[in-house]
Structures are given as structure tokens and as C-alpha cells.
Amino acid sequence: MERWNTTKSAELYGVPEWSGGYFTIADSGEMMVLPAAGETGRAVSISQIAKGVKERGLDMPVLLRVENILDAQIATLNETFRQAMDELGYQGSFLGAYPIKVNQQQQVVEQITHFGSRYHHGLEAGSKAELIAAMGTMRDRKSVLICNGYKDEEFIDLGLYATKIGFTCILVVEMPDELPLILERSKELGAKPILGIRIKLASQASGHWAESGGDRSIFGLNTNQVIKAVDLLAQEGMLDCLQMVHYHLGSQISNIREIRSAVHEACQVYAGLAKEGAAVAYLDLGGGLAVDYDGSQSNFMSSRNYSINEYCTDIIEAVMTSLDEVGIQHPTIITESGRALVAYYSILLFNVLDVTRYRPDPLPEHLPDDCPAQINYMMETLEKLTIRNLQESFNDILFYRDEARHLFHHGKIDLRQRALAEQIFWTTITRISELSKELKHVTPELADLERVLSDIYYCNFSVFQSLPDAWAIGQLFPIMPIHRLNEEPTVNAVLADITCDCDGKIDQFIDRRGVRRFLPLHELKNSDEYLLGAFLVGAYQETLGDLHNLLGDTNVVTVRILDNGEFEFVNELEGDTVADVLSYVEYDPKRLFNSFRKTAERAVRAERITAQERKQIVQAYEAGLRGYTYFER
């Protein structure tokens, strides 16, 4: 057999397909990260970064951010739109607006405004808190600040004040009753608003977020409500304030045809408003630019069937086709791409703590004389097993195993006999699974044996905190080892986290043929730490994570890859301590400590422990409060 190599590992884990050109495998077997797509000359070992993290005193799990990738993604989106506009002769321009909800972390938003400044890349706020964050972060007055979501008087006032001090702050009318309040507050504050209208499209995308579009979408105005808004603005002499048409088709739109259809429909509304006398100049297409998580380049919900270039070109062509026919000037196109900007630049690194193996121990040479008939039948099934009778043997071994369990339930066989029956069963199932790989056509039952026999790798992270979409909506993330990739992975495994919950696992993984129910991994070595990485996790996961089992935020490290191919740590954020997460759920850590100290003192008085033991116990409790919520070595 041909020796295993890194090319086979890359193919096994689909790295060339999902990596976007930012990740590759070195001959040393280490996963490498690149500062820009395809720039292999400055590739850096993720294992070496992880080593540096531990040397600086931070434990796994760690969320690793590579800021070069964020910079590159912002540049790619803006440059591709500009290039497509130049090639097609588009007379308008492009502006990006990052939706803060995708990842609200301060460092993320600040880096987007920093790296995006050369393109006037703006922000989108969907709440009062997000608007305050945006106003305190943005510096570029040529960027747009889009205000979506429900708006009370205070939200509207903040947006109007932002306009007064020079921001291009666009208040988007999402609900019919918002417009009168905006007009009232603008008169009160003496601030002329820049307005947009969010429209309900008949067009709808498929997938988890389909209800973002269509007649039943929660936000937006239908055509009748749009006309009423136009009439109100005309009546107030403020129709020139209406400058933007906005819609949001949904997140992670995998099919380019759905994107084109929505653009055509929105352009008809845009043209209609222009004919009504509105001073429309911006067309905001919302978000939806998908990430190819599984690398299949399909319309599967974890993928997309288009490239960035095709996305930009199709949008521009659709706008030009629709508006040129009616002689409407080309607008400034705005997209609120968030997932596509931030997904690639964050990697969750975590270590494997333990394993449960589903491999039977060697069987005894001879069965005990007092074995019941069912166990003898099971052994006979194993001995007569061949590739010609796999299905029959599978059916027989299940039947006899169930009979043996029934006898144990009624006290007819003892514990040792039950254990022997299980041992024969798993030996037979393992052998059937091995032989089935030689068949051209395998029944679904036999094909599923690889999953049934997969080991459980217990990993130092929380699905609910760090990968909540994997649990909640079945989102697939690329997960793989970050080292030993020049060795053949010989173990099929599912991943269990350290929460006390049966849902705290990952048992669906990316695969070229769909979804794989196990992940090929390496045997653990007693002395070596085994590290895995979950890739493309920069969008939504940090914000949506919860405190299941009071496991808090992980450590966060940001690195920059330098021109000489080395890297530097530019930011480190320590994860939550036990005291931190207890305070989140309304405990007072100091009060807990004082209460426990009194409990320990009562134990001294009751002569259960000595005063010296009390000191050690209280110190351990106090150290626990200060400690990381995850497993510490």
C-alpha cells in the first residue's frame, strides 16, 4: 500500500475545498495558516502558535484570530466589486456595511473599521446598544452607518445626532409606525434625517433563514405601506430624505439564482420610488453572502454554488439590467456581508482529554461449559462469518444479542455471561464492518456500522458556548487535527465536550459526499497533547454561545503574520473565570467564599478537619473561583 502523506490528509479533510486559500498542510504534518489566500511564502504553523499560547500561560481551549485574514477578506469583497463595476461599466459605486450582530466583540468591530477604512467600509446596527458601539468606534465620515431594527425615541435621537455630527447615518424604516416618530424627532432636534425603507420581497431564499424574505417576513414594509410612507414624506415636504431601498433575503444564501431574483425585484421598487420623486441613491441588498463551510461548492445549506466574483458580477448585472431599461441612474450598492468577512479568521483550538474505545477485548480460546445456548449460537455466528453471509450474520448476531439481554433481564444468565455475550457481539460487528468495505454495494445497516463502532474523543470545550450553531441548527464546521497530518488517521471518532449533556457532542462532519457521521483521527499518545481545530467559526458563534454548565468564554488570542513569515501576538484576552460566570448568573463570589469559609470553620469546631486542613481547603476553594472554567492540566 502507498504510504500515507499530507496530500491524502488534505483530501480526507477537504482542506483545498473549504479553506478559501488561507490554510494548507506542510510536509511536517502541521496545519498552516496563510496571511492571504495562496500566499504560501508566509505560512505559519498553527501548532507553533498554540505552543506560544501555552508558553504565555493560557490553557486550551483558545479562540485564535488571525487578523491578516480579516484584512484580506475585506479587501477581496471590496476589490472584487470594484473590478466588476469597472469591467461592466457600472456608473455607481460600492460600500460595505458590517452587521455588528454577526460578531459584536470590540476587537472584531474595531479591526473591521480599521482594515475597512481604505474602502470606507461602514457598520450596520440593529439595536440601540449596537448603534452606541458603532458611534464610538467609527471615524470615517464617508462610511455608511445603517440603523436597522426596532427603534424607540432614544434610538432615533442617537441616529439623528450621528447625522448632525457628520456621519452618513441612515435610519431604515422597518415598521409603519416608525416613520411618524422619526419625522417628529427630526423636527424636535432640528436634524434632517437620511432615510431608508426596508421592503418585504416576494422573493424568498431556501435554508434556515428563509423567513427573512417573503410576505410573512417579520420586518419590512409591503408595497401598500411603502406608498403610504411616500405620501407622508411628500406631505411633510421631506421626500428628498428618502435615499435608500433596503431588503434582507436571509443569511447563508447558497443559491446564486435566489440572489439574482431578489435584486431584480428590489430594483423595480427602487425605480418606482425614483419615479415618485424620492431622492434614492443607495440600494442596500442586506446580507446573505455565504461561506462554503463544507467545500462542496453546491447549494447545500453549508455551502454555496458561486464564487465571490460571480456574486459581485451577478448583482451588478442584475442592477444594470433592471435600471437601464427605465433610465434610472445607477445607485451606490451596499451589502451587509458579515459572515463572509469574519468566518475565516477565527479558529477554535482544543485538546483531547480522554477516549472511550468501542473495540472488543480478545475472546477466550474456549467458552465456559455452562454458557447458555444463545452465547454458543453467537460464537458460532462469528466463526462461520464470511463475506458471502454478512447480512445474514448481522441479522443473527443482533437476534442472539437481544435474546441474551432478555435472559439477563430476567435473571437467567449472570453478569459475566452477559459481558461475554456483549464481547462476542462487538467482535462480530467489528469483523462485519471490516468485511463490508470489500463489497461494491453495502446495505444502509452495514454502512452505518462505521459510525456505530466509532470511538468517543472527549474534548476540552463546550459545544453550547463555542459552537452553538453545530448544536442548534446542525451547522457543519471543518474540524480536523492541526498536527500529525503526515500520519494516517486510523480511528473513527465522534467528539464529546465536557458538559454534562447528551447534546454536548459533534457527530456530523463535512464530507465530499454529504455529511459524515464520524471524524477520522489519530490514536492518542500518552505523553503528547492531541490538538484539534474547528475552522471558520468567526461568525455568530461567540455571540450566540451560552453558559451551559457554567462553562464561560474561552481564552482569545489574536496574531498577526509578519512580512518575514514570523508571527506576533497582538492581543490576548483571558477567558472567564469561575467567579466571572457565577456573577453572570447572579451569584456574589465574595459572599460564596465567605459562606464556604464559615462552613469550613464549623467543620473545624466539629473536629472533622484540623485548622491546617481548613486552610488548605479554603485556599483550594478560592483558587477554584479564580480558575478557568475549562479543564486545566
PLY file of the C-alpha trace (Angstrom):
ply
format ascii 1.0
element vertex 633
property float x
property float y
property float z
element edge 632
property int vertex1
property int vertex2
end_header
0.00 0.00 0.00
1.13 3.54 -0.76
2.47 5.35 2.28
0.27 7.96 3.90
1.19 11.58 3.18
-0.08 15.11 3.73
-1.76 15.21 0.32
-4.01 12.38 1.45
-4.77 14.22 4.68
-5.68 17.36 2.74
-8.02 15.32 0.58
-9.51 13.44 3.55
-10.37 16.62 5.46
-11.26 18.63 2.33
-8.77 21.41 3.08
-8.37 22.75 -0.50
-12.14 22.99 -0.89
-13.19 24.85 2.29
-10.03 26.75 3.22
-10.51 29.71 0.87
-6.77 29.52 0.25
-5.98 30.52 3.86
-4.99 27.07 5.17
-2.71 24.32 3.94
-0.75 21.35 5.28
3.04 21.40 5.46
5.22 18.36 4.78
5.89 18.26 8.52
2.24 17.31 9.02
1.30 20.63 10.61
-1.69 22.74 9.62
-0.52 26.10 8.32
-2.32 29.43 8.16
-1.62 31.95 5.41
-1.96 35.75 5.71
-3.68 35.98 2.32
-5.21 33.40 0.01
-2.48 31.36 -1.63
0.42 33.27 -0.04
2.35 30.16 0.98
5.63 32.02 1.42
4.46 33.39 4.77
2.62 30.33 6.06
2.73 29.88 9.83
2.23 26.66 11.80
-0.92 26.72 13.92
0.75 24.20 16.23
3.55 26.69 16.83
1.01 29.39 17.62
-0.68 27.01 20.07
2.71 26.30 21.66
3.27 30.03 22.07
-0.15 30.41 23.65
0.67 27.80 26.29
4.11 29.27 26.93
2.36 32.54 27.76
0.27 30.81 30.40
-3.04 30.39 28.58
-4.72 26.98 28.55
-6.83 25.33 25.90
-9.44 25.89 24.61
-8.39 29.04 22.80
-10.12 31.05 20.13
-7.39 32.05 17.69
-7.89 35.08 15.47
-5.55 35.78 12.55
-6.07 39.44 11.75
-4.40 39.22 8.32
-7.29 37.04 7.13
-9.88 39.61 8.17
-7.94 42.29 6.32
-7.74 40.06 3.25
-11.46 39.23 3.27
-12.45 42.90 3.47
-10.09 43.69 0.61
-11.37 40.79 -1.50
-15.02 41.82 -1.21
-14.39 45.49 -1.97
-11.84 44.95 -4.72
-13.98 42.32 -6.46
-16.99 44.63 -6.53
-14.88 47.50 -7.84
-13.25 45.36 -10.51
-16.61 44.01 -11.67
-18.03 47.54 -11.82
-15.11 48.69 -13.94
-15.43 45.75 -16.32
-19.19 46.15 -16.74
-19.20 49.94 -16.93
-21.26 50.44 -13.81
-21.73 54.14 -13.08
-22.34 53.85 -9.34
-20.09 52.61 -6.54
-19.94 50.03 -3.77
-19.93 50.40 0.01
-19.81 47.63 2.57
-21.54 47.77 5.95
-20.57 45.12 8.51
-23.56 43.97 10.60
-22.36 44.12 14.19
-24.68 41.29 15.28
-22.51 38.75 13.41
-19.74 39.23 15.95
-20.08 42.13 18.37
-16.75 41.66 20.11
-14.98 45.01 20.45
-11.74 43.84 18.91
-13.58 42.43 15.87
-15.56 45.62 15.21
-12.53 47.83 15.74
-10.41 45.78 13.34
-13.13 45.90 10.69
-13.31 49.69 10.88
-9.50 49.85 10.81
-8.91 47.48 7.90
-12.01 48.73 6.09
-11.14 52.42 6.31
-9.38 52.46 2.94
-12.64 51.25 1.36
-14.95 53.37 3.58
-16.39 50.10 4.87
-19.13 51.01 7.35
-21.25 49.35 10.02
-24.83 48.20 10.47
-26.51 48.41 13.86
-29.68 46.53 14.71
-30.18 47.77 18.27
-29.52 50.77 20.47
-26.51 49.09 22.07
-25.01 48.27 18.67
-25.59 51.84 17.49
-23.76 53.20 20.54
-20.89 50.80 19.85
-20.77 51.89 16.21
-20.85 55.62 17.01
-17.99 55.17 19.45
-15.92 53.13 17.01
-16.40 54.70 13.57
-14.14 57.52 12.43
-14.64 57.62 8.66
-17.40 60.05 7.67
-17.52 58.59 4.14
-18.64 55.23 5.52
-22.32 54.47 5.96
-23.88 53.71 9.32
-27.08 51.72 8.73
-29.67 51.67 11.54
-31.98 48.65 11.37
-34.21 47.00 13.95
-36.91 48.33 16.29
-36.38 52.00 17.13
-37.63 53.83 20.18
-37.27 57.56 20.66
-33.80 57.26 22.17
-32.56 55.08 19.30
-33.89 57.59 16.75
-32.39 60.54 18.60
-28.97 58.88 18.64
-29.19 58.28 14.89
-30.18 61.89 14.25
-27.34 63.15 16.44
-24.96 60.94 14.46
-26.17 62.67 11.29
-25.69 66.07 12.91
-22.04 65.44 13.71
-21.28 64.27 10.20
-21.99 60.54 9.95
-23.85 59.20 6.91
-26.32 57.61 9.30
-29.30 56.05 7.51
-32.39 55.35 9.60
-34.16 52.42 7.98
-37.93 52.37 8.38
-38.72 48.78 9.33
-42.25 49.22 10.74
-45.08 51.50 9.56
-45.29 53.41 12.85
-41.59 54.28 12.89
-41.75 56.95 10.20
-44.07 59.40 12.04
-41.87 59.14 15.14
-38.69 59.75 13.11
-40.25 62.83 11.50
-41.41 64.12 14.87
-37.99 63.69 16.48
-36.19 65.22 13.49
-38.28 68.40 13.84
-37.70 68.47 17.58
-33.93 68.13 17.22
-33.59 70.21 14.08
-31.86 67.36 12.27
-32.74 66.36 8.71
-32.77 62.55 8.58
-31.35 60.29 5.92
-34.00 57.63 5.47
-34.17 54.16 4.03
-37.13 51.83 3.64
-36.87 48.12 4.22
-39.15 46.32 1.79
-40.77 42.91 2.01
-39.82 40.95 -1.05
-41.95 38.23 -2.56
-38.63 36.55 -3.34
-37.51 34.02 -0.75
-34.30 32.11 -0.20
-34.12 28.50 0.93
-32.47 27.28 4.11
-32.68 28.11 7.81
-33.32 31.82 7.25
-35.96 31.57 4.51
-38.49 33.58 6.51
-36.27 36.67 6.31
-37.95 37.18 2.92
-41.45 36.64 1.63
-44.80 38.10 2.57
-44.60 36.74 6.11
-41.21 38.22 6.97
-41.17 39.96 10.34
-39.50 43.18 9.21
-40.14 45.49 6.30
-42.99 47.29 4.58
-45.24 45.81 1.95
-45.91 47.79 -1.22
-49.05 49.42 0.16
-47.15 50.57 3.26
-44.31 51.86 1.08
-46.75 54.05 -0.86
-48.21 55.40 2.40
-44.71 56.27 3.59
-44.01 58.08 0.31
-47.23 60.05 0.61
-46.46 61.04 4.21
-42.97 62.22 3.28
-44.34 64.18 0.31
-46.97 65.76 2.55
-44.26 66.81 5.00
-42.04 68.12 2.23
-39.37 65.57 3.14
-39.44 63.15 0.21
-35.86 64.11 -0.52
-34.89 62.43 2.77
-35.78 59.01 1.35
-32.43 57.94 -0.10
-32.19 54.17 0.31
-34.08 50.99 -0.52
-33.15 48.06 1.69
-34.05 44.40 1.94
-32.64 41.31 3.62
-33.18 37.96 1.95
-31.52 35.89 4.68
-28.19 34.60 5.89
-26.00 31.98 4.19
-27.79 32.04 0.84
-26.31 29.10 -1.02
-28.00 29.52 -4.42
-26.96 32.42 -6.67
-30.27 32.31 -8.56
-32.12 33.35 -5.41
-29.77 36.31 -5.00
-30.32 37.49 -8.59
-34.09 37.16 -8.32
-34.20 39.30 -5.19
-32.02 42.01 -6.75
-34.32 42.26 -9.78
-37.39 42.63 -7.58
-35.74 45.24 -5.34
-34.66 47.26 -8.38
-38.28 47.53 -9.50
-39.16 49.05 -6.14
-36.13 51.33 -6.35
-37.17 52.52 -9.82
-40.74 53.06 -8.64
-39.60 55.25 -5.73
-37.36 57.26 -8.04
-40.35 57.93 -10.29
-42.34 59.00 -7.21
-39.76 61.72 -6.60
-37.72 60.12 -3.82
-34.03 61.03 -3.83
-32.95 57.38 -3.82
-29.20 56.91 -4.22
-28.44 53.74 -2.20
-29.58 50.17 -2.81
-28.86 48.03 0.27
-29.05 44.32 -0.54
-28.59 43.21 3.07
-26.53 40.16 3.90
-26.57 36.62 2.61
-23.13 36.13 1.04
-22.49 32.52 2.05
-19.42 30.70 3.31
-18.54 27.33 1.78
-18.12 25.50 5.08
-18.05 22.01 3.58
-16.23 22.85 0.35
-18.83 21.17 -1.86
-19.49 24.31 -3.95
-23.16 23.37 -4.02
-26.49 24.81 -2.91
-26.33 22.68 0.24
-27.07 24.85 3.28
-23.45 24.66 4.50
-22.05 25.64 1.12
-22.62 27.97 -1.86
-22.73 27.36 -5.60
-20.98 30.57 -6.59
-17.68 32.39 -6.20
-17.15 35.90 -4.83
-16.52 37.10 -8.36
-19.76 35.55 -9.60
-21.65 37.04 -6.66
-20.44 40.58 -7.38
-20.81 40.29 -11.15
-24.33 38.87 -10.98
-25.50 41.60 -8.61
-24.11 44.38 -10.79
-25.52 42.87 -13.97
-28.93 42.49 -12.34
-28.98 46.11 -11.16
-27.83 47.43 -14.54
-30.30 45.29 -16.48
-33.24 46.41 -14.33
-32.45 50.12 -14.08
-31.01 50.80 -17.55
-34.31 49.70 -19.08
-36.13 52.52 -17.29
-33.36 55.10 -17.44
-32.62 55.22 -13.70
-29.15 56.27 -12.58
-27.04 53.51 -11.07
-27.15 53.61 -7.26
-24.44 53.05 -4.70
-24.74 49.35 -3.93
-24.45 48.43 -0.27
-24.12 44.90 1.07
-24.19 43.93 4.72
-21.90 40.94 4.42
-20.81 39.77 7.84
-20.43 36.01 7.85
-18.20 36.06 4.76
-15.93 38.70 6.31
-15.30 37.23 9.75
-15.86 33.46 9.49
-12.41 32.57 8.16
-10.30 34.49 10.62
-11.25 32.63 13.81
-10.24 29.07 14.75
-11.26 27.24 17.92
-8.33 25.19 19.21
-8.97 22.50 21.81
-7.26 19.44 23.22
-8.48 15.87 23.58
-8.70 14.74 27.21
-9.71 11.08 27.00
-11.27 8.44 24.79
-13.87 5.68 25.01
-12.98 2.88 22.60
-15.51 0.57 21.02
-13.05 -2.20 20.31
-13.68 -5.58 21.87
-11.12 -7.31 24.04
-9.73 -10.62 22.75
-12.16 -13.50 23.21
-11.27 -16.53 25.34
-9.95 -19.55 23.44
-12.79 -21.70 24.74
-16.22 -20.76 26.02
-17.13 -21.93 29.55
-19.07 -25.19 29.66
-22.03 -23.57 31.40
-22.67 -20.99 28.66
-26.33 -20.75 27.64
-27.26 -21.74 24.11
-27.65 -18.13 22.95
-23.98 -17.35 23.64
-22.90 -20.53 21.85
-25.05 -19.50 18.87
-23.37 -16.07 18.87
-19.92 -17.69 18.84
-20.99 -19.97 16.02
-22.18 -16.94 14.01
-18.76 -15.33 14.43
-16.87 -18.46 13.44
-18.94 -19.00 10.28
-18.80 -15.35 9.21
-17.68 -14.77 5.59
-18.04 -12.01 3.06
-20.86 -14.02 1.43
-23.11 -14.07 4.51
-22.54 -10.62 6.02
-26.18 -9.52 6.10
-27.38 -12.89 7.40
-24.70 -12.90 10.11
-25.58 -9.33 11.04
-29.23 -10.25 11.48
-28.33 -13.36 13.51
-25.90 -11.63 15.87
-28.48 -8.91 16.62
-31.14 -11.52 17.34
-28.95 -13.56 19.71
-27.59 -10.46 21.42
-31.14 -9.29 22.16
-32.08 -12.75 23.46
-29.06 -12.75 25.77
-30.07 -9.35 27.14
-33.60 -10.61 27.68
-32.29 -13.57 29.67
-30.10 -11.28 31.78
-33.07 -9.01 32.45
-34.96 -11.99 33.88
-32.01 -13.35 35.85
-31.40 -16.37 33.63
-27.76 -15.51 32.90
-25.27 -13.82 35.22
-23.22 -10.66 34.82
-20.11 -12.42 33.49
-22.15 -14.26 30.90
-23.81 -11.01 29.84
-20.34 -9.40 29.47
-19.17 -12.34 27.34
-22.20 -12.05 25.08
-21.51 -8.35 24.54
-17.85 -9.10 23.84
-18.78 -11.66 21.15
-21.33 -9.25 19.68
-18.87 -6.36 19.30
-16.18 -8.67 17.89
-18.65 -9.91 15.28
-19.90 -6.43 14.41
-16.33 -5.19 14.03
-15.49 -8.06 11.70
-18.66 -7.47 9.64
-17.77 -3.79 9.29
-14.26 -4.65 8.06
-15.50 -7.19 5.51
-18.27 -4.87 4.23
-15.62 -2.48 2.90
-14.79 -5.11 0.27
-18.35 -5.10 -1.10
-19.40 -2.96 -4.07
-22.91 -2.48 -2.72
-23.50 -2.18 1.02
-26.89 -2.05 2.73
-27.61 1.05 4.86
-27.44 -1.06 8.03
-23.93 -2.30 7.28
-22.80 1.09 6.01
-23.76 2.61 9.37
-21.52 0.25 11.31
-18.53 2.58 10.99
-20.48 5.17 12.93
-21.72 2.62 15.47
-18.15 1.47 16.08
-16.61 4.94 16.22
-14.77 5.91 19.38
-15.70 8.89 21.55
-12.99 11.52 21.92
-13.65 13.72 24.95
-12.57 17.26 24.15
-11.88 20.31 26.27
-14.58 22.70 25.05
-18.32 23.33 25.19
-20.41 22.95 22.07
-23.02 25.26 23.57
-20.51 28.03 24.32
-18.14 27.89 21.35
-20.02 26.12 18.52
-23.70 26.72 19.33
-24.82 26.53 15.70
-23.48 22.98 15.46
-25.95 22.04 18.19
-28.87 24.34 17.39
-29.17 24.17 13.59
-26.79 21.40 12.55
-24.24 23.82 11.08
-21.22 21.98 9.73
-17.78 23.35 10.55
-14.49 21.97 9.22
-12.89 20.13 12.17
-9.56 18.33 11.97
-6.24 17.77 13.75
-3.74 20.60 13.45
-0.71 18.28 13.58
0.34 14.68 12.83
-1.18 15.09 9.37
1.70 13.15 7.83
0.41 10.11 9.76
-2.58 8.07 8.72
-5.62 8.60 10.98
-6.75 5.11 11.96
-9.55 5.91 14.40
-13.11 6.89 13.56
-14.47 9.13 16.31
-17.25 11.44 17.39
-16.42 14.39 19.63
-17.91 14.89 23.08
-17.46 18.12 25.01
-17.07 18.45 28.79
-20.65 19.46 29.53
-22.97 17.08 31.34
-25.40 16.92 28.44
-26.11 14.25 25.86
-26.36 17.00 23.23
-22.83 18.13 24.03
-21.30 16.32 21.09
-20.43 16.69 17.44
-21.29 13.68 15.31
-21.75 15.30 11.90
-18.75 16.36 9.86
-18.10 17.72 6.39
-17.62 15.22 3.58
-17.47 15.47 -0.19
-20.42 13.11 -0.47
-22.62 14.90 2.06
-22.38 14.51 5.82
-20.02 12.09 7.55
-21.12 10.72 10.92
-17.60 10.31 12.31
-14.23 12.05 12.05
-11.02 10.17 11.17
-8.47 10.88 13.90
-5.16 9.53 15.22
-4.53 7.25 18.14
-3.72 9.22 21.26
-0.18 9.10 22.58
0.07 9.12 26.36
2.75 11.77 26.56
1.67 14.06 23.71
-1.21 16.51 23.65
-3.55 15.99 20.71
-4.96 19.25 19.35
-7.94 19.75 17.08
-9.14 22.88 15.32
-12.67 23.93 14.41
-12.31 26.33 11.49
-14.46 29.13 10.04
-16.05 29.91 13.42
-15.75 33.71 13.39
-19.42 34.41 12.61
-22.13 34.30 15.29
-20.55 31.63 17.49
-19.10 33.95 20.14
-22.28 35.98 20.38
-24.70 33.05 20.49
-22.71 30.97 22.99
-24.36 30.27 26.34
-23.25 29.27 29.84
-24.32 25.63 29.80
-22.80 24.00 32.89
-21.33 27.47 33.60
-18.57 27.00 31.05
-17.71 30.55 30.02
-15.89 32.37 27.27
-12.64 30.78 26.16
-9.26 32.46 26.07
-8.87 34.59 22.93
-5.58 35.26 21.18
-5.04 37.43 18.11
-1.91 37.08 16.00
-0.51 38.97 13.05
1.61 37.24 10.43
4.61 39.42 9.62
6.31 40.06 6.29
9.21 37.76 7.19
6.88 34.81 7.79
7.02 35.05 11.58
4.06 35.96 13.77
3.43 38.18 16.75
0.78 38.16 19.45
-1.13 41.44 19.18
-3.87 40.80 21.71
-4.69 38.33 24.48
-7.97 38.11 26.35
-8.23 35.71 29.25
-11.37 33.61 29.29
-13.95 33.67 32.02
-13.02 32.55 35.50
-15.40 30.57 37.67
-16.10 33.77 39.62
-16.95 35.56 36.37
-19.57 33.06 35.25
-21.06 32.79 38.73
-21.56 36.55 38.74
-23.33 36.29 35.35
-26.00 34.12 36.98
-26.40 36.47 39.95
-24.07 34.86 42.49
-21.78 37.07 44.54
-18.38 35.30 44.52
-17.23 37.10 47.69
-20.38 36.09 49.51
-19.94 32.49 48.35
-16.35 32.48 49.57
-17.24 33.90 52.99
-20.10 31.43 53.35
-17.87 28.48 52.49
-15.16 29.69 54.88
-17.72 29.68 57.69
-18.80 26.17 56.69
-15.18 25.02 56.86
-14.78 26.66 60.28
-17.80 24.77 61.58
-16.12 21.58 60.40
-13.05 22.51 62.49
-15.21 23.05 65.57
-16.89 19.70 64.94
-13.39 18.14 64.74
-13.97 16.80 61.24
-10.87 18.61 59.99
-7.92 20.41 61.55
-7.30 24.14 61.29
-4.40 23.39 58.93
-6.69 21.30 56.72
-9.22 24.13 56.78
-6.56 26.46 55.40
-5.80 24.07 52.52
-9.48 23.51 51.72
-10.33 27.21 51.76
-7.31 28.01 49.60
-8.40 25.35 47.09
-11.92 26.85 47.01
-10.51 30.35 46.46
-8.19 29.10 43.70
-11.18 27.42 42.08
-13.01 30.74 41.97
-10.05 32.31 40.19
-9.56 29.37 37.82
-10.52 28.83 34.17
-13.92 27.22 33.71
-12.43 24.57 31.38
-10.20 21.61 32.14
-6.77 22.74 33.35
-3.72 20.49 33.26
0 1
1 2
2 3
3 4
4 5
5 6
6 7
7 8
8 9
9 10
10 11
11 12
12 13
13 14
14 15
15 16
16 17
17 18
18 19
19 20
20 21
21 22
22 23
23 24
24 25
25 26
26 27
27 28
28 29
29 30
30 31
31 32
32 33
33 34
34 35
35 36
36 37
37 38
38 39
39 40
40 41
41 42
42 43
43 44
44 45
45 46
46 47
47 48
48 49
49 50
50 51
51 52
52 53
53 54
54 55
55 56
56 57
57 58
58 59
59 60
60 61
61 62
62 63
63 64
64 65
65 66
66 67
67 68
68 69
69 70
70 71
71 72
72 73
73 74
74 75
75 76
76 77
77 78
78 79
79 80
80 81
81 82
82 83
83 84
84 85
85 86
86 87
87 88
88 89
89 90
90 91
91 92
92 93
93 94
94 95
95 96
96 97
97 98
98 99
99 100
100 101
101 102
102 103
103 104
104 105
105 106
106 107
107 108
108 109
109 110
110 111
111 112
112 113
113 114
114 115
115 116
116 117
117 118
118 119
119 120
120 121
121 122
122 123
123 124
124 125
125 126
126 127
127 128
128 129
129 130
130 131
131 132
132 133
133 134
134 135
135 136
136 137
137 138
138 139
139 140
140 141
141 142
142 143
143 144
144 145
145 146
146 147
147 148
148 149
149 150
150 151
151 152
152 153
153 154
154 155
155 156
156 157
157 158
158 159
159 160
160 161
161 162
162 163
163 164
164 165
165 166
166 167
167 168
168 169
169 170
170 171
171 172
172 173
173 174
174 175
175 176
176 177
177 178
178 179
179 180
180 181
181 182
182 183
183 184
184 185
185 186
186 187
187 188
188 189
189 190
190 191
191 192
192 193
193 194
194 195
195 196
196 197
197 198
198 199
199 200
200 201
201 202
202 203
203 204
204 205
205 206
206 207
207 208
208 209
209 210
210 211
211 212
212 213
213 214
214 215
215 216
216 217
217 218
218 219
219 220
220 221
221 222
222 223
223 224
224 225
225 226
226 227
227 228
228 229
229 230
230 231
231 232
232 233
233 234
234 235
235 236
236 237
237 238
238 239
239 240
240 241
241 242
242 243
243 244
244 245
245 246
246 247
247 248
248 249
249 250
250 251
251 252
252 253
253 254
254 255
255 256
256 257
257 258
258 259
259 260
260 261
261 262
262 263
263 264
264 265
265 266
266 267
267 268
268 269
269 270
270 271
271 272
272 273
273 274
274 275
275 276
276 277
277 278
278 279
279 280
280 281
281 282
282 283
283 284
284 285
285 286
286 287
287 288
288 289
289 290
290 291
291 292
292 293
293 294
294 295
295 296
296 297
297 298
298 299
299 300
300 301
301 302
302 303
303 304
304 305
305 306
306 307
307 308
308 309
309 310
310 311
311 312
312 313
313 314
314 315
315 316
316 317
317 318
318 319
319 320
320 321
321 322
322 323
323 324
324 325
325 326
326 327
327 328
328 329
329 330
330 331
331 332
332 333
333 334
334 335
335 336
336 337
337 338
338 339
339 340
340 341
341 342
342 343
343 344
344 345
345 346
346 347
347 348
348 349
349 350
350 351
351 352
352 353
353 354
354 355
355 356
356 357
357 358
358 359
359 360
360 361
361 362
362 363
363 364
364 365
365 366
366 367
367 368
368 369
369 370
370 371
371 372
372 373
373 374
374 375
375 376
376 377
377 378
378 379
379 380
380 381
381 382
382 383
383 384
384 385
385 386
386 387
387 388
388 389
389 390
390 391
391 392
392 393
393 394
394 395
395 396
396 397
397 398
398 399
399 400
400 401
401 402
402 403
403 404
404 405
405 406
406 407
407 408
408 409
409 410
410 411
411 412
412 413
413 414
414 415
415 416
416 417
417 418
418 419
419 420
420 421
421 422
422 423
423 424
424 425
425 426
426 427
427 428
428 429
429 430
430 431
431 432
432 433
433 434
434 435
435 436
436 437
437 438
438 439
439 440
440 441
441 442
442 443
443 444
444 445
445 446
446 447
447 448
448 449
449 450
450 451
451 452
452 453
453 454
454 455
455 456
456 457
457 458
458 459
459 460
460 461
461 462
462 463
463 464
464 465
465 466
466 467
467 468
468 469
469 470
470 471
471 472
472 473
473 474
474 475
475 476
476 477
477 478
478 479
479 480
480 481
481 482
482 483
483 484
484 485
485 486
486 487
487 488
488 489
489 490
490 491
491 492
492 493
493 494
494 495
495 496
496 497
497 498
498 499
499 500
500 501
501 502
502 503
503 504
504 505
505 506
506 507
507 508
508 509
509 510
510 511
511 512
512 513
513 514
514 515
515 516
516 517
517 518
518 519
519 520
520 521
521 522
522 523
523 524
524 525
525 526
526 527
527 528
528 529
529 530
530 531
531 532
532 533
533 534
534 535
535 536
536 537
537 538
538 539
539 540
540 541
541 542
542 543
543 544
544 545
545 546
546 547
547 548
548 549
549 550
550 551
551 552
552 553
553 554
554 555
555 556
556 557
557 558
558 559
559 560
560 561
561 562
562 563
563 564
564 565
565 566
566 567
567 568
568 569
569 570
570 571
571 572
572 573
573 574
574 575
575 576
576 577
577 578
578 579
579 580
580 581
581 582
582 583
583 584
584 585
585 586
586 587
587 588
588 589
589 590
590 591
591 592
592 593
593 594
594 595
595 596
596 597
597 598
598 599
599 600
600 601
601 602
602 603
603 604
604 605
605 606
606 607
607 608
608 609
609 610
610 611
611 612
612 613
613 614
614 615
615 616
616 617
617 618
618 619
619 620
620 621
621 622
622 623
623 624
624 625
625 626
626 627
627 628
628 629
629 630
630 631
631 632
